[in-house]
């Protein structure tokens, strides 16, 4: 990205946001999705389906930001000789997709998470041996198991520590008391309750694995959200999202700091760039609450309709944050676009249609301005 011409801080932010988003990307969604399914008492596949629209919105948001930045920096496409040969790459290593494909299929068939993962792991060793270039030696297989065990240690330790806390809370009955305390502090106000939950998730997520954050909040805060009448899936996804994206939220944004080291740039500057890039992920949880259709908690036609309006909202947000739409945007237009985002993510069809109409008016206006500028040049 730096070689093409993107600023180092922006390049680092893209890497940090893209990698952090892997935790909300179906069908695997890191380890936490399995815990969410167990905690909610629902099939894993329902958790995966609920995450489809949010994950698509998130990555479309990053793509849109990168697209706008490339125009702002007047970047040119890569030369043909610098592009990878996709046909050759797939011919050489395309068979490695098979375990992932099988994992997705067996999960959608209703097989348990444990069995699905076990099958996928076994297939990795079988499929990788089909070609000499990807075949693993006994030493490499042992090293792979060693790396897997090392990677599991931090999550296991965090979950174990969180389990001790939760066990103590349940045994003493303090978990019920804490839920009522949080509810009383909120004064019956759902927005204030959500803000308290957001703050708790972000603070706990500063350096703590997402699974540990979610397990702790599932005992302390999520019951209060459910008791407040919030949709069950929204109640669980709300703290989960903030736990995930605390890694790109200043001042302690570990993913951004790690990316800054790779990009060779200022960590805090990269952190603020990450925050802007991932802003949709920090706004989405609030919209889950008022519009559960974004979590597939509605009929298929309604979910498709809300997904369409959500993607329009992401476009508006990108232009509003970057302040660029073929040219530098005036302040009033950026504020208008931000207002359109709010309207497009609410469950009011009239508001969504009106906001979409305004968006397309602006779209054709900027398209016309671009054509005029091009003709003048």
C-alpha positions in Angstrom: 0.0 0.0 0.0 2.9 2.4 0.8 4.5 1.5 -2.5 1.4 2.5 -4.4 1.3 5.8 -2.7 -1.0 5.5 0.4 0.2 7.4 3.4 1.9 5.1 5.9 -0.6 5.8 8.8 -3.5 5.2 6.5 -1.9 1.9 5.2 -1.4 0.8 8.8 -5.0 1.7 9.7 -6.3 -0.4 6.8 -4.3 -3.4 7.9 -5.5 -3.0 11.5 -9.1 -2.6 10.6 -9.2 -5.4 8.1 -7.5 -7.9 10.4 -9.7 -6.9 13.4 -12.8 -7.4 11.3 -12.0 -11.1 10.9 -13.6 -11.6 14.3 -17.0 -10.6 13.0 -16.6 -12.2 9.5 -18.7 -15.4 9.0 -18.5 -18.3 9.1 -15.6 -18.7 11.6 -15.8 -15.4 13.6 -12.9 -16.4 15.8 -13.6 -18.3 19.0 -16.1 -15.9 20.5 -18.9 -16.8 18.1 -18.9 -20.4 19.4 -19.2 -19.0 23.0 -22.0 -16.6 21.9 -23.9 -19.6 20.5 -23.4 -21.6 23.7 -24.4 -18.7 26.0 -27.5 -17.8 24.0 -28.5 -21.5 23.6 -28.9 -21.2 19.9 -27.3 -23.1 17.0 -24.0 -21.7 15.8 -25.4 -21.2 12.3 -27.9 -18.6 13.6 -25.0 -16.6 15.1 -23.3 -16.8 11.7 -26.3 -15.6 9.8 -26.8 -12.7 12.2 -23.3 -11.5 11.5 -23.6 -11.5 7.7 -25.0 -7.9 7.2 -22.8 -6.3 9.8 -19.6 -7.9 8.4 -20.5 -7.0 4.8 -21.2 -3.4 5.9 -17.9 -3.2 7.8 -15.8 -4.4 4.9 -17.7 -2.4 2.4 -17.0 0.7 4.6 -13.3 0.0 4.5 -13.3 -0.6 0.8 -15.2 2.7 0.3 -12.7 4.6 2.5 -9.8 3.2 0.6 -11.5 4.0 -2.8 -12.1 7.6 -1.7 -8.5 8.0 -0.4 -7.1 6.7 -3.7 -9.0 9.5 -5.5 -7.9 12.1 -3.0 -4.2 11.0 -3.4 -4.7 10.7 -7.2 -3.2 7.3 -7.1 -2.6 5.3 -10.4 -3.4 1.6 -10.9 -0.6 -0.9 -10.6 1.1 -1.9 -13.8 0.0 -5.2 -15.3 3.4 -6.9 -14.7 3.1 -6.0 -11.0 -0.2 -7.8 -10.6 -0.2 -11.4 -9.4 -1.3 -14.1 -11.9 -4.5 -15.3 -10.2 -4.8 -18.3 -12.6 -1.3 -19.5 -11.8 -1.9 -18.9 -8.0 -5.1 -20.9 -8.0 -3.6 -23.7 -10.0 -0.7 -23.9 -7.6 -2.5 -23.4 -4.2 -6.2 -23.3 -5.0 -6.7 -26.8 -3.4 -6.0 -25.2 0.0 -9.5 -23.6 -0.1 -11.1 -27.0 0.2 -10.9 -27.3 4.0 -12.4 -23.9 4.5 -15.2 -24.7 2.0 -15.9 -28.0 3.8 -15.9 -26.2 7.1 -18.6 -23.7 5.8 -20.7 -26.5 4.3 -20.8 -28.8 7.4 -21.6 -25.8 9.7 -24.5 -24.9 7.5 -25.6 -28.5 7.5 -26.0 -28.2 11.3 -23.0 -30.1 12.5 -21.6 -29.0 15.8 -18.7 -26.5 15.9 -16.3 -29.0 17.4 -16.9 -31.7 14.8 -16.8 -29.2 12.0 -13.4 -27.8 13.0 -12.0 -31.3 13.6 -12.9 -32.3 10.1 -11.5 -29.1 8.6 -8.2 -29.6 10.5 -7.9 -33.2 9.3 -8.6 -32.0 5.7 -5.8 -29.4 5.9 -3.2 -32.1 6.4 -4.7 -34.3 3.7 -5.2 -31.6 1.1 -1.9 -29.9 1.7 -0.1 -33.2 0.8 -1.6 -33.2 -2.7 1.1 -30.9 -4.0 4.8 -30.9 -3.3 4.9 -27.1 -2.8 2.3 -27.3 0.0 3.1 -30.7 1.5 4.0 -30.5 5.2 6.8 -32.5 6.8 6.4 -34.2 10.2 8.4 -31.4 11.7 6.2 -28.8 10.2 3.0 -30.6 11.4 4.4 -30.7 14.9 5.3 -27.0 14.7 1.8 -26.3 13.5 0.3 -28.0 16.6 2.8 -26.2 18.8 1.8 -22.8 17.3 -1.8 -23.6 17.7 -1.3 -24.5 21.4 0.6 -21.2 21.9 -2.1 -19.2 20.2 -4.8 -20.9 22.4 -3.0 -20.1 25.7 -3.9 -16.3 26.0 -7.6 -17.1 25.1 -7.7 -20.0 27.5 -6.2 -18.0 30.3 -8.5 -15.1 29.7 -11.6 -17.4 29.6 -10.4 -19.2 32.7 -10.0 -16.0 34.6 -13.3 -14.7 33.4 -14.9 -18.1 34.4 -13.5 -17.7 38.0 -15.0 -14.2 38.2 -18.4 -15.3 36.8 -18.4 -18.4 39.1 -17.8 -16.1 42.1 -20.5 -13.7 41.0 -23.1 -16.5 40.4 -22.3 -18.3 43.7 -22.6 -15.1 45.7 -25.6 -13.8 43.8 -23.7 -10.6 43.1 -24.3 -10.9 39.3 -28.0 -10.3 39.8 -27.2 -7.4 42.1 -24.8 -5.9 39.6 -27.4 -6.1 36.9 -29.9 -4.2 39.0 -27.2 -1.7 40.0 -26.4 -1.0 36.3 -30.1 -0.7 35.5 -30.7 1.7 38.4 -27.7 3.8 37.4 -29.1 4.1 33.9 -32.4 5.3 35.5 -34.5 3.2 33.2 -32.9 4.9 30.2 -32.0 2.4 27.5 -29.5 4.9 25.7 -27.6 5.5 29.0 -27.6 1.7 29.7 -26.1 1.2 26.2 -23.5 3.8 26.8 -22.5 2.2 30.1 -22.2 -1.1 28.3 -20.1 0.4 25.5 -17.7 2.0 28.0 -17.3 -1.3 29.9 -16.7 -3.3 26.7 -14.1 -0.9 25.3 -12.2 -0.7 28.7 -12.3 -4.5 29.1 -11.2 -4.9 25.5 -8.0 -2.9 26.0 -5.5 -5.7 25.7 -7.9 -8.5 26.7 -9.0 -11.2 24.2 -12.5 -10.6 22.9 -13.7 -14.0 24.2 -12.8 -12.9 27.8 -14.5 -9.6 27.4 -17.7 -11.2 26.1 -17.8 -13.9 28.8 -17.4 -11.3 31.6 -20.0 -9.0 30.1 -22.4 -11.9 29.5 -22.6 -12.2 33.3 -22.5 -8.5 34.3 -24.2 -6.4 31.6 -26.1 -8.5 29.0 -28.8 -9.6 31.4 -29.6 -5.9 32.0 -29.9 -5.3 28.3 -32.2 -8.3 27.9 -34.3 -7.1 30.9 -34.6 -3.7 29.3 -36.5 -5.4 26.4 -33.7 -5.3 23.9 -33.6 -8.0 21.2 -31.7 -11.1 22.4 -29.2 -11.1 19.5 -28.7 -7.3 19.8 -28.1 -7.7 23.5 -25.2 -10.2 22.9 -23.8 -8.6 19.7 -23.7 -5.1 21.3 -20.9 -5.7 23.8 -19.2 -8.2 21.4 -18.7 -5.6 18.7 -17.2 -3.1 21.1 -15.0 -5.8 22.6 -13.7 -6.6 19.1 -13.2 -3.0 17.9 -11.6 -1.7 21.1 -8.4 -2.9 19.4 -8.7 0.1 16.9 -10.2 2.6 19.4 -7.7 5.1 20.9 -6.1 5.5 23.3 -5.2 1.8 23.7 -5.6 0.4 20.1 -3.3 -2.5 20.1 -4.1 -3.6 16.5 -3.3 -0.1 15.3 -0.1 0.1 17.3 1.1 -3.3 15.8 0.2 -2.1 12.3 2.1 1.2 12.9 5.2 -0.8 13.7 4.9 -2.6 10.4 4.1 0.6 8.5 6.9 2.5 10.2 4.7 5.4 11.3 3.4 7.1 14.4 1.2 4.7 16.5 -1.3 7.3 17.7 -1.8 8.8 14.3 -2.4 5.3 12.9 -4.8 4.7 15.8 -6.9 7.7 14.9 -6.9 6.7 11.2 -8.1 3.3 12.3 -10.8 4.8 14.4 -12.1 6.8 11.4 -11.9 3.7 9.1 -13.7 1.5 11.6 -16.3 4.1 12.7 -19.2 2.2 11.1 -18.3 -0.8 13.4 -18.6 1.5 16.5 -21.9 2.9 15.3 -23.5 -0.3 14.2 -24.2 -1.8 17.6 -26.6 1.1 18.5 -28.5 0.6 15.2 -28.8 -3.2 16.0 -30.8 -2.2 19.0 -33.3 0.0 17.1 -33.2 -2.1 14.0 -32.7 -5.9 14.7 -33.3 -6.6 11.0 -29.6 -5.7 10.6 -28.9 -8.9 12.6 -31.3 -10.9 10.3 -34.0 -10.8 13.0 -36.8 -10.3 10.5 -38.2 -11.9 7.4 -35.9 -12.3 4.4 -37.5 -9.5 2.3 -37.2 -7.0 5.2 -33.5 -8.1 5.8 -32.7 -7.6 2.1 -34.4 -4.2 2.2 -32.5 -3.1 5.3 -29.2 -4.4 3.9 -29.7 -2.2 0.8 -30.3 0.9 2.9 -27.4 0.0 5.1 -25.0 -0.1 2.2 -26.2 3.3 1.0 -25.6 4.5 4.6 -22.1 3.2 4.5 -21.4 5.2 1.2 -22.8 8.4 2.9 -20.6 7.8 5.9 -17.5 7.3 3.8 -18.0 10.6 2.0 -18.9 12.4 5.2 -15.8 11.2 7.1 -13.3 11.8 4.2 -15.0 15.0 3.1 -14.4 14.2 -0.5 -16.7 13.3 -3.4 -14.8 14.1 -6.5 -13.8 17.3 -4.8 -13.6 18.7 -1.3 -17.0 18.8 0.3 -18.4 21.8 2.1 -19.2 21.4 5.8 -23.0 21.6 5.2 -22.9 18.6 2.8 -20.8 16.5 5.2 -23.4 17.2 7.9 -26.2 16.3 5.5 -24.5 13.0 4.7 -24.0 12.2 8.4 -27.8 12.9 8.9 -28.6 10.6 6.0 -26.7 7.8 7.8 -28.9 8.1 10.8 -32.0 8.0 8.7 -30.9 5.1 6.6 -30.1 2.9 9.6 -33.4 3.4 11.4 -36.3 1.0 10.8 -38.6 3.7 9.3 -39.2 2.9 5.6 -40.4 6.4 4.8 -37.2 7.9 6.3 -35.0 5.4 4.5 -36.6 6.0 1.1 -36.4 9.8 1.6 -32.7 9.6 2.7 -31.9 7.3 -0.3 -33.6 9.8 -2.7 -31.4 12.6 -1.3 -28.3 10.5 -1.6 -29.0 9.8 -5.3 -29.7 13.5 -6.0 -26.2 14.2 -4.5 -24.8 11.3 -6.5 -26.0 12.6 -9.9 -25.0 16.1 -8.9 -21.4 15.1 -8.3 -21.4 12.9 -11.4 -22.4 15.9 -13.4 -19.8 18.1 -11.7 -17.2 15.5 -12.5 -18.2 15.4 -16.1 -18.0 19.2 -16.4 -14.5 19.3 -14.8 -13.4 16.5 -17.1 -14.7 18.4 -20.2 -13.0 21.6 -19.0 -9.7 19.8 -18.6 
